[in-house]
Amino acid sequence: MPISENDAYRSLESIYEWLFDNFFAYHASTIAEFLNDIRLAIHRYLRAEFVRSHHFPAGEEILYRYRYPPGCDDELARAMYWDLMNKIGKGPFFPKFTVTQSLKDQF
């Protein structure tokens, strides 16, 4: 059913309230669970690379090194790789969690 531009404009506030105050608030915890699951999957994926590259050189003052992947020759790329491996080595900073099913049943 077509509506006028005036009616559409007047309904914006209630649409905004429904989408952001109700719908988004309802799904915010589920979205957080999904994002956390993605973050944990990325961590699991990179953990194998951490195990492959991390080593303790014998007889050196340096406590540990990373064996860079082939082709990782750029200084910036190596710095970014080093930072990423350090983050992976520390482990996830937030554990896996699930949201109650009652927050996933509607909409």
C-alpha positions in Angstrom: 0.0 0.0 0.0 1.6 3.3 -1.0 2.1 6.0 1.6 2.8 9.7 1.2 6.2 11.2 1.8 4.8 13.0 4.8 3.6 9.7 6.3 7.0 8.1 5.6 8.8 10.9 7.3 6.6 10.8 10.3 7.1 7.1 10.7 10.9 7.3 10.7 11.1 7.8 14.4 9.1 4.6 15.2 11.1 2.7 12.6 14.4 3.9 14.1 13.1 2.9 17.6 12.1 -0.5 16.4 15.3 -1.2 14.5 17.9 0.2 17.0 16.2 0.1 20.3 14.4 -3.2 20.0 15.8 -5.2 17.1 19.5 -4.3 17.5 19.3 -4.5 21.3 17.7 -7.9 21.0 20.5 -9.2 18.7 23.5 -7.4 20.2 24.5 -10.3 22.4 24.1 -12.8 19.6 26.2 -10.6 17.3 28.9 -10.4 20.1 28.9 -14.2 20.3 29.3 -14.5 16.5 32.2 -12.0 16.4 33.9 -13.7 19.3 33.6 -17.1 17.5 35.2 -15.5 14.4 38.0 -14.1 16.5 38.6 -17.5 18.2 38.6 -19.2 14.8 41.2 -16.8 13.5 43.3 -17.4 16.6 43.1 -21.2 16.1 44.1 -20.8 12.4 47.1 -18.6 13.3 48.2 -20.8 16.2 49.6 -23.4 13.8 51.8 -20.7 12.2 52.9 -19.5 15.6 54.0 -23.1 16.6 55.8 -23.4 13.2 57.7 -20.1 13.4 58.4 -19.6 17.1 61.8 -20.9 18.3 64.4 -20.3 21.0 67.8 -19.7 19.5 70.6 -21.4 21.5 73.5 -19.3 22.7 72.0 -16.0 21.9 70.9 -13.1 24.1 67.6 -12.9 22.4 65.0 -15.0 24.2 63.0 -16.0 21.1 62.7 -15.5 17.4 60.2 -16.1 14.6 61.0 -17.9 11.4 59.4 -15.7 8.8 57.4 -17.4 6.0 59.0 -17.5 2.6 58.6 -14.2 0.8 58.1 -12.2 4.0 61.1 -9.9 3.3 59.7 -6.4 3.6 60.6 -4.7 6.9 57.1 -3.5 7.6 55.6 -7.0 6.8 58.1 -8.6 9.2 57.2 -6.1 11.9 53.5 -6.8 11.4 54.1 -10.5 11.4 56.1 -10.2 14.7 53.4 -8.2 16.4 50.7 -10.7 15.2 52.7 -13.7 16.4 53.2 -12.1 19.8 49.4 -11.6 20.1 48.8 -15.2 19.1 51.4 -16.4 21.6 49.5 -14.7 24.4 46.3 -16.6 23.6 42.8 -15.3 23.4 42.0 -12.5 25.8 38.3 -13.5 26.1 37.0 -17.0 26.4 34.3 -18.6 24.2 30.8 -17.9 25.4 27.2 -18.6 24.2 24.1 -16.6 24.4 20.9 -18.1 25.7 18.7 -19.5 23.0 15.8 -17.3 24.1 17.8 -14.4 22.6 18.0 -16.1 19.2 14.4 -17.3 18.7 12.6 -14.2 17.5 13.0 -12.0 14.4 
